[in-house]
Amino acid sequence: MIDPEKTDQAYQALHRVLVETRLMALDDEPTAKIAEILDWAELLPRHMAARDDKTAEFRDTLEAIVEKDARFSHALRAFAKPQPVRW
């Protein structure tokens, strides 16, 4: 689970990772790079669904994704600080 006070930020971060990854696919980024990001991203829902607190692990996973590609830094910022959703 994620700290209940960070749940909304976790969903926002996950959303941003998925949207950015979709943009990578639309921009014809190498599939190996997309797969590497998704390998990390698949851990995010697991952290959210865990019975024990995985808030730190969620953040660590986002940091690992940012290390692979800096364009995901907005997802890490969304988790760190609540931001308004802009549609």
MARFI-620672 format. One line per field, with one value per residue (C-alpha): residue number from 1; residue in one letter; y, z, x. Coordinates in nm, 3 decimals. Layout:
num: [NUM|...]
residu: [a|...]
c2: [Y|...]
c3: [Z|...]
c1: [X|...]
// end
This chain:
num: [1|2|3|4|5|6|7|8|9|10|11|12|13|14|15|16|17|18|19|20|21|22|23|24|25|26|27|28|29|30|31|32|33|34|35|36|37|38|39|40|41|42|43|44|45|46|47|48|49|50|51|52|53|54|55|56|57|58|59|60|61|62|63|64|65|66|67|68|69|70|71|72|73|74|75|76|77|78|79|80|81|82|83|84|85|86|87]
residu: [m|i|d|p|e|k|t|d|q|a|y|q|a|l|h|r|v|l|v|e|t|r|l|m|a|l|d|d|e|p|t|a|k|i|a|e|i|l|d|w|a|e|l|l|p|r|h|m|a|a|r|d|d|k|t|a|e|f|r|d|t|l|e|a|i|v|e|k|d|a|r|f|s|h|a|l|r|a|f|a|k|p|q|p|v|r|w]
c2: [0.000|0.360|0.603|0.703|1.068|0.993|0.773|1.044|1.141|0.774|0.745|1.069|0.946|0.612|0.793|1.013|0.714|0.540|0.848|0.925|0.565|0.579|0.897|0.711|0.446|0.708|0.877|0.546|0.518|0.187|-0.091|-0.214|0.124|0.119|-0.236|-0.133|0.149|-0.086|-0.342|-0.082|0.058|-0.278|-0.261|0.053|-0.111|-0.394|-0.142|0.021|-0.311|-0.447|-0.512|-0.339|0.012|0.038|0.417|0.430|0.149|0.331|0.642|0.433|0.277|0.618|0.729|0.424|0.512|0.869|0.733|0.544|0.849|1.199|1.286|1.089|1.336|1.495|1.166|1.173|1.536|1.447|1.185|1.419|1.705|1.717|1.895|1.988|1.757|1.934|1.769]
c3: [0.000|-0.032|0.256|0.240|0.224|-0.094|-0.274|-0.509|-0.595|-0.663|-0.908|-1.075|-1.106|-1.250|-1.498|-1.608|-1.656|-1.873|-2.083|-2.136|-2.235|-2.486|-2.632|-2.667|-2.873|-3.089|-3.144|-3.264|-2.979|-2.977|-2.844|-2.618|-2.442|-2.403|-2.267|-2.013|-1.885|-1.869|-1.677|-1.404|-1.439|-1.378|-1.020|-0.941|-0.911|-0.709|-0.459|-0.442|-0.381|-0.121|0.229|0.391|0.333|0.001|-0.026|-0.030|-0.285|-0.507|-0.499|-0.562|-0.867|-1.005|-0.948|-1.139|-1.429|-1.430|-1.435|-1.753|-1.914|-1.768|-1.946|-1.670|-1.403|-1.404|-1.271|-0.980|-0.910|-0.916|-0.649|-0.439|-0.441|-0.524|-0.850|-1.012|-1.288|-1.625|-1.897]
c1: [0.000|0.093|0.066|-0.302|-0.202|-0.004|-0.258|-0.383|-0.025|0.057|-0.231|-0.125|0.235|0.124|-0.099|0.191|0.421|0.162|0.087|0.456|0.522|0.237|0.392|0.721|0.544|0.372|0.709|0.854|1.102|1.290|1.072|1.354|1.355|0.976|0.993|1.256|1.034|0.735|0.941|0.981|0.629|0.467|0.598|0.399|0.052|0.208|0.342|0.000|-0.177|0.067|-0.059|0.237|0.366|0.550|0.557|0.938|0.956|0.705|0.923|1.236|1.071|0.980|1.339|1.463|1.234|1.367|1.723|1.632|1.473|1.458|1.134|0.955|1.069|0.722|0.583|0.827|0.738|0.367|0.429|0.639|0.391|0.021|-0.046|-0.374|-0.487|-0.499|-0.701]
// end
